[in-house]
């Protein structure tokens, strides 16, 4: 217990905290207040969130007030900071995963889930498609991982430890895989806090304040980051175990291998007596740790394992679409489209330069060994945030243990190497000792950048296609461009099969074109391309580019100039209820730009589903009231609109018999937070009636049960007649509620503006 206490909250009760320690305590209090405020903003009316926010506020204020205590010790600062960070991070994850994003949102975690299920069935997951699970979780094509040839990767793309590390926790009852990922995250930050010097403990966890939110968003990278934390933790304590941990990190996700060359250079400098033996032994340990958990799957399904884990990184495999937050995305945003090979060669060049700098200036740059991969992945053609952010975990340990980089030492070493002193030895010996390493690196970089320049000059001097955007439209009035007319001219000598990608965000989305015919050399053709789902549609007013690849060769054909999605704002978005998208907050697919709210209902039995063969003919609302003591059950679809946008015609079919006394109704409402108009559609009413009160008005409209009805609403005129102030925006809702046992249906296929 004493060792654990010293490990996590070291610092004498007599030692005064320095400014960094007090600053970290203030950050922990600020995090608590920030998370509490966010909880209230997201869901202010739920009793659970109100209690959670109150507790966070209380602890946050306590930590902030503790800053002003004169007799505050370093030990108490570290204790309060650890409690504050732990509570804020756990509260953020709990609220985000249970209320904001209740379902999975990445194909990576779905693939991991499939791996767990297959192993429990004593099968290898490699070779199986995750497409059925993607459909089960409501994923649309924009959530898939496309290749430049238009194909999708529906296979588990990571080594076996990515799911084997999750399996024991799944067997213990952690069936939401994100909970296990958060456990790995928690272990990592506890190690970081424990290893940090006493005066830096309270600030050591500040960089990780938002990571629980991305874990709730289904990022699984905390698992391989944990093994990298172990690598840094064990480096000087148990060096061989450190290399085993690095191998396990690679066995979770392949990108962890990027740290290996830099760690080999560190090992070379730190073991001058037996360098070759030490390097070979530790590399052997790393490879053993990688292959050991993968061996059963290599033996059982060797071809599938190779095709899923290794082949995607080989040069002859069709590349995936570039994007992210690195150089490739910046260039695409300014209209410079370069092939993925450009960035791969550039990444090799940057890696070579960093390895050379680290080798020459090891003493000054040693603490940055885990920062170099961040720079490397900035130049990768798919520079996703998680490829860079998770290197912070081992980097913080290194900075706390070794201190910041000594650039003065680096520059001094470089300047001393060019000091004017007559060197000893022959001319050839001097050349070999001083200039050979530099010449080798210069030659390597020259070859790399010559190849890069060749690729760029070839593309610039010989454009492959001419791309002209003719216009964008929003035929279904969803508030985003879903159809683009584009003209393409093939300037190559060979025919091409265009594959279209539209980029308005960090990652381009694949769009569907209306022709599968080859575009012959010198030919010009107009294409009507359409968004496969609402997520890939270009938001109104956004700038976008079109990228075109050749399906036959996978090569980049070109990128269009920037174009603005200048489409009119519809009064009500997606009025036909044709476009659907996964809403992580409710864990199911909902009509785009509509918000689904469930109150006191079981989502397994009550909810909404698309109408029609392709799910583009409207929505069916289903309310299954099975408990006589549950109270009023309700589900609603809502959207924020202008008041004059609520003048609509609703086409619906209700199966229920209206019973206002028992709250069995299908109705519409228009509300601004103070006043509310209710429209109750009743099959028992013979004529329309209006009942007015100070803050709400109820209009009962006669309808027919089990028949299609078209009802026109004009809320603006009634709102004005009540003498209420016209709001800037109102919430328009359609809801079905019941306090009576039974199953009730309402079908809607249009809410059309009048």
Secondary structure as the mmCIF struct_conf table of DSSP 4:
data_model
#
loop_
_struct_conf.conf_type_id
_struct_conf.id
_struct_conf.beg_label_comp_id
_struct_conf.beg_label_asym_id
_struct_conf.beg_label_seq_id
_struct_conf.end_label_comp_id
_struct_conf.end_label_asym_id
_struct_conf.end_label_seq_id
HELX_RH_AL_P HELX_RH_AL_P1 UNK A 2 UNK A 9
BEND BEND1 UNK A 11 UNK A 11
TURN_TY1_P TURN_TY1_P1 UNK A 13 UNK A 14
BEND BEND2 UNK A 15 UNK A 15
STRN STRN1 UNK A 16 UNK A 16
HELX_LH_PP_P HELX_LH_PP_P1 UNK A 17 UNK A 17
HELX_RH_AL_P HELX_RH_AL_P2 UNK A 19 UNK A 42
TURN_TY1_P TURN_TY1_P2 UNK A 44 UNK A 45
HELX_RH_AL_P HELX_RH_AL_P3 UNK A 47 UNK A 66
TURN_TY1_P TURN_TY1_P3 UNK A 67 UNK A 68
TURN_TY1_P TURN_TY1_P4 UNK A 70 UNK A 71
STRN STRN2 UNK A 73 UNK A 73
HELX_RH_AL_P HELX_RH_AL_P4 UNK A 74 UNK A 95
HELX_RH_PI_P HELX_RH_PI_P1 UNK A 96 UNK A 100
BEND BEND3 UNK A 103 UNK A 103
HELX_RH_AL_P HELX_RH_AL_P5 UNK A 107 UNK A 120
TURN_TY1_P TURN_TY1_P5 UNK A 121 UNK A 122
TURN_TY1_P TURN_TY1_P6 UNK A 126 UNK A 127
BEND BEND4 UNK A 130 UNK A 130
HELX_RH_AL_P HELX_RH_AL_P6 UNK A 131 UNK A 136
TURN_TY1_P TURN_TY1_P7 UNK A 137 UNK A 138
HELX_RH_3T_P HELX_RH_3T_P1 UNK A 141 UNK A 143
BEND BEND5 UNK A 144 UNK A 144
STRN STRN3 UNK A 146 UNK A 147
TURN_TY1_P TURN_TY1_P8 UNK A 148 UNK A 149
BEND BEND6 UNK A 150 UNK A 150
STRN STRN4 UNK A 152 UNK A 152
BEND BEND7 UNK A 155 UNK A 155
BEND BEND8 UNK A 158 UNK A 158
TURN_TY1_P TURN_TY1_P9 UNK A 160 UNK A 160
HELX_RH_AL_P HELX_RH_AL_P7 UNK A 161 UNK A 171
TURN_TY1_P TURN_TY1_P10 UNK A 172 UNK A 173
BEND BEND9 UNK A 176 UNK A 176
HELX_RH_AL_P HELX_RH_AL_P8 UNK A 177 UNK A 195
BEND BEND10 UNK A 196 UNK A 196
HELX_RH_3T_P HELX_RH_3T_P2 UNK A 198 UNK A 200
HELX_RH_AL_P HELX_RH_AL_P9 UNK A 201 UNK A 204
TURN_TY1_P TURN_TY1_P11 UNK A 205 UNK A 205
HELX_RH_3T_P HELX_RH_3T_P3 UNK A 206 UNK A 208
TURN_TY1_P TURN_TY1_P12 UNK A 209 UNK A 210
HELX_RH_AL_P HELX_RH_AL_P10 UNK A 211 UNK A 216
TURN_TY1_P TURN_TY1_P13 UNK A 217 UNK A 218
TURN_TY1_P TURN_TY1_P14 UNK A 221 UNK A 221
HELX_RH_AL_P HELX_RH_AL_P11 UNK A 222 UNK A 234
TURN_TY1_P TURN_TY1_P15 UNK A 235 UNK A 237
HELX_RH_AL_P HELX_RH_AL_P12 UNK A 239 UNK A 252
HELX_RH_3T_P HELX_RH_3T_P4 UNK A 254 UNK A 259
HELX_RH_AL_P HELX_RH_AL_P13 UNK A 260 UNK A 270
BEND BEND11 UNK A 273 UNK A 274
HELX_RH_AL_P HELX_RH_AL_P14 UNK A 275 UNK A 300
BEND BEND12 UNK A 301 UNK A 301
HELX_RH_AL_P HELX_RH_AL_P15 UNK A 302 UNK A 305
HELX_RH_PI_P HELX_RH_PI_P2 UNK A 306 UNK A 310
HELX_RH_3T_P HELX_RH_3T_P5 UNK A 311 UNK A 313
BEND BEND13 UNK A 314 UNK A 314
TURN_TY1_P TURN_TY1_P16 UNK A 315 UNK A 316
BEND BEND14 UNK A 317 UNK A 317
HELX_LH_PP_P HELX_LH_PP_P2 UNK A 318 UNK A 319
STRN STRN5 UNK A 320 UNK A 320
HELX_LH_PP_P HELX_LH_PP_P3 UNK A 321 UNK A 322
STRN STRN6 UNK A 323 UNK A 324
BEND BEND15 UNK A 325 UNK A 326
HELX_RH_AL_P HELX_RH_AL_P16 UNK A 327 UNK A 333
TURN_TY1_P TURN_TY1_P17 UNK A 334 UNK A 335
HELX_RH_AL_P HELX_RH_AL_P17 UNK A 340 UNK A 360
TURN_TY1_P TURN_TY1_P18 UNK A 361 UNK A 361
HELX_RH_AL_P HELX_RH_AL_P18 UNK A 362 UNK A 365
HELX_RH_3T_P HELX_RH_3T_P6 UNK A 366 UNK A 368
TURN_TY1_P TURN_TY1_P19 UNK A 369 UNK A 371
HELX_RH_AL_P HELX_RH_AL_P19 UNK A 372 UNK A 378
TURN_TY1_P TURN_TY1_P20 UNK A 379 UNK A 379
BEND BEND16 UNK A 380 UNK A 380
TURN_TY1_P TURN_TY1_P21 UNK A 381 UNK A 381
STRN STRN7 UNK A 382 UNK A 383
HELX_RH_AL_P HELX_RH_AL_P20 UNK A 385 UNK A 389
TURN_TY1_P TURN_TY1_P22 UNK A 390 UNK A 391
HELX_RH_AL_P HELX_RH_AL_P21 UNK A 392 UNK A 402
BEND BEND17 UNK A 404 UNK A 404
HELX_RH_AL_P HELX_RH_AL_P22 UNK A 407 UNK A 416
TURN_TY1_P TURN_TY1_P23 UNK A 417 UNK A 418
BEND BEND18 UNK A 425 UNK A 425
HELX_RH_AL_P HELX_RH_AL_P23 UNK A 427 UNK A 430
HELX_RH_PI_P HELX_RH_PI_P3 UNK A 431 UNK A 435
HELX_RH_AL_P HELX_RH_AL_P24 UNK A 436 UNK A 461
BEND BEND19 UNK A 462 UNK A 462
STRN STRN8 UNK A 465 UNK A 473
TURN_TY1_P TURN_TY1_P24 UNK A 475 UNK A 476
BEND BEND20 UNK A 478 UNK A 479
STRN STRN9 UNK A 480 UNK A 481
STRN STRN10 UNK A 483 UNK A 490
BEND BEND21 UNK A 492 UNK A 494
STRN STRN11 UNK A 496 UNK A 496
STRN STRN12 UNK A 498 UNK A 503
BEND BEND22 UNK A 504 UNK A 506
STRN STRN13 UNK A 507 UNK A 507
STRN STRN14 UNK A 509 UNK A 513
BEND BEND23 UNK A 514 UNK A 514
BEND BEND24 UNK A 517 UNK A 517
STRN STRN15 UNK A 519 UNK A 519
TURN_TY1_P TURN_TY1_P25 UNK A 521 UNK A 522
STRN STRN16 UNK A 524 UNK A 531
BEND BEND25 UNK A 532 UNK A 533
HELX_RH_3T_P HELX_RH_3T_P7 UNK A 534 UNK A 536
BEND BEND26 UNK A 537 UNK A 537
STRN STRN17 UNK A 538 UNK A 539
TURN_TY1_P TURN_TY1_P26 UNK A 540 UNK A 541
STRN STRN18 UNK A 543 UNK A 550
TURN_TY1_P TURN_TY1_P27 UNK A 551 UNK A 553
STRN STRN19 UNK A 556 UNK A 559
HELX_LH_PP_P HELX_LH_PP_P4 UNK A 560 UNK A 562
STRN STRN20 UNK A 563 UNK A 564
HELX_LH_PP_P HELX_LH_PP_P5 UNK A 568 UNK A 570
BEND BEND27 UNK A 571 UNK A 572
TURN_TY1_P TURN_TY1_P28 UNK A 573 UNK A 576
STRN STRN21 UNK A 580 UNK A 583
TURN_TY1_P TURN_TY1_P29 UNK A 584 UNK A 587
STRN STRN22 UNK A 588 UNK A 591
TURN_TY1_P TURN_TY1_P30 UNK A 592 UNK A 593
STRN STRN23 UNK A 595 UNK A 599
BEND BEND28 UNK A 600 UNK A 600
TURN_TY1_P TURN_TY1_P31 UNK A 603 UNK A 605
BEND BEND29 UNK A 606 UNK A 606
STRN STRN24 UNK A 607 UNK A 610
BEND BEND30 UNK A 612 UNK A 612
TURN_TY1_P TURN_TY1_P32 UNK A 613 UNK A 614
BEND BEND31 UNK A 615 UNK A 615
BEND BEND32 UNK A 617 UNK A 617
STRN STRN25 UNK A 619 UNK A 625
TURN_TY1_P TURN_TY1_P33 UNK A 628 UNK A 629
BEND BEND33 UNK A 630 UNK A 630
STRN STRN26 UNK A 633 UNK A 641
HELX_RH_3T_P HELX_RH_3T_P8 UNK A 643 UNK A 646
STRN STRN27 UNK A 648 UNK A 654
BEND BEND34 UNK A 656 UNK A 656
HELX_LH_PP_P HELX_LH_PP_P6 UNK A 657 UNK A 658
STRN STRN28 UNK A 659 UNK A 659
HELX_RH_3T_P HELX_RH_3T_P9 UNK A 660 UNK A 662
TURN_TY1_P TURN_TY1_P34 UNK A 663 UNK A 663
STRN STRN29 UNK A 664 UNK A 664
STRN STRN30 UNK A 665 UNK A 671
BEND BEND35 UNK A 673 UNK A 674
STRN STRN31 UNK A 676 UNK A 682
BEND BEND36 UNK A 683 UNK A 684
BEND BEND37 UNK A 686 UNK A 687
STRN STRN32 UNK A 689 UNK A 692
BEND BEND38 UNK A 694 UNK A 695
STRN STRN33 UNK A 696 UNK A 702
TURN_TY1_P TURN_TY1_P35 UNK A 705 UNK A 706
BEND BEND39 UNK A 707 UNK A 707
STRN STRN34 UNK A 708 UNK A 713
HELX_RH_AL_P HELX_RH_AL_P25 UNK A 715 UNK A 721
TURN_TY1_P TURN_TY1_P36 UNK A 722 UNK A 723
HELX_LH_PP_P HELX_LH_PP_P7 UNK A 724 UNK A 727
BEND BEND40 UNK A 728 UNK A 728
STRN STRN35 UNK A 730 UNK A 738
BEND BEND41 UNK A 739 UNK A 741
STRN STRN36 UNK A 742 UNK A 753
#
